[in-house]
Amino acid sequence: MDVDKFLEEYFNLIKKVNDFHFSYLVTNKFKFPKTNYLELKRFIDTATNFLLDLDEHILNGLAGKLYQDIESLYTFYKDFTKKTKYVEVVFYHEYLENLDNYKALKDEYEQLQKSIEEYNNTIVSSEEKLKKISEKDPSYKRLRKLYVDSIYELSKNKDRFYEVKKELEAIEKREELKFFPKFNKLKEMHILKLEKILNCKLYYYDKLLCYNASKSQPVIDFFVKSNIEGDFSTKTFIDYSLKNIDLSKSHNSEWLMYLKKISKVIE
């Protein structure tokens, strides 16, 4: 299997996923926001859970379906980025293992390693036994022959071992030059497209969630009771969270930094 064929199969699933979702968004003229809503996802998840505590019906209908779609797609995104994080792992453990000539040489390399170890053990063992017996001993000739034959076979195996090692290294070097740039280019392209899709879906989910919140009496009551000023938007919820964060709890310091960061991201 050559590089292009392997990469076509490797990226086949994410290509299908991206093509399906992107085609739907473009066909239906959805807006692709400039704001990075992926950075906001952690807060949007927190806001979703908070609003669900106030009103269990907040995700009824389209909002709930869209949120499930986002969660499924985001899990796929995280799994894919993790899977493709280290190109070296994919190269050595997946691509090279699919090259027939490389696999055959690697099998021979591993078998030679075992043989070399076995011959070394035989040489040491027979040498120790020979030291303990005289040349007149009935077993001496047999042990001597085993000792000499093992040295000969060890030498042959070592020669072949280093030949195979060089052949493997040559294949690795040659294939790496072709594989790495192509893999990284395709990886970046597919991840960026998937991020664009997620960003768009998160943007519309955020707007839909805030709209549902504006129509929810329990949420409205909470806004009034808490003296929250502003419209029903993520920006308003972020500002409210910043003002009411409990800094006496150590884990909240990281949350505070995150809130400050995303407050500058939101439209």
Stockholm file with secondary structure:
# STOCKHOLM 1.0

chainA/1-267         MDVDKFLEEYFNLIKKVNDFHFSYLVTNKFKFPKTNYLELKRFIDTATNFLLDLDEHILNGLAGKLYQDIESLYTFYKDFTKKTKYVEVVFYHEYLENLDNYKALKDEYEQLQKSIEEYNNTIVSSEEKLKKISEKDPSYKRLRKLYVDSIYELSKNKDRFYEVKKELEAIEKREELKFFPKFNKLKEMHILKLEKILNCKLYYYDKLLCYNASKSQPVIDFFVKSNIEGDFSTKTFIDYSLKNIDLSKSHNSEWLMYLKKISKVIE
#=GR chainA/1-267 SS CCHHHHHHHHTHHHHHHHHHHHHHHHHTTCCCCSSCHHHHHHHHHHHHHHHHHHCTTTTTTHHHHHHHHHHHHHHHHHHHHHHTSCHHHHIIIIIGGGCHHHHHHHHHHHHHHHHHHHHHHHHHHHHHHHHHSCTTSTTHHHHHHHHHHHHHHHHHHHHHHHHHHHHHHHHHHHHHHHHHHHHHHHHHHHHHHHHHHHHHHHHHHHHHHHHHHHTCHHHHHHHHHTTCCSCSSHHHHHHHHHHHCCTTSTTHHHHHHHHHHHHTTCC
#=GC SS_cons         CCHHHHHHHHTHHHHHHHHHHHHHHHHTTCCCCSSCHHHHHHHHHHHHHHHHHHCTTTTTTHHHHHHHHHHHHHHHHHHHHHHTSCHHHHIIIIIGGGCHHHHHHHHHHHHHHHHHHHHHHHHHHHHHHHHHSCTTSTTHHHHHHHHHHHHHHHHHHHHHHHHHHHHHHHHHHHHHHHHHHHHHHHHHHHHHHHHHHHHHHHHHHHHHHHHHHHTCHHHHHHHHHTTCCSCSSHHHHHHHHHHHCCTTSTTHHHHHHHHHHHHTTCC
//
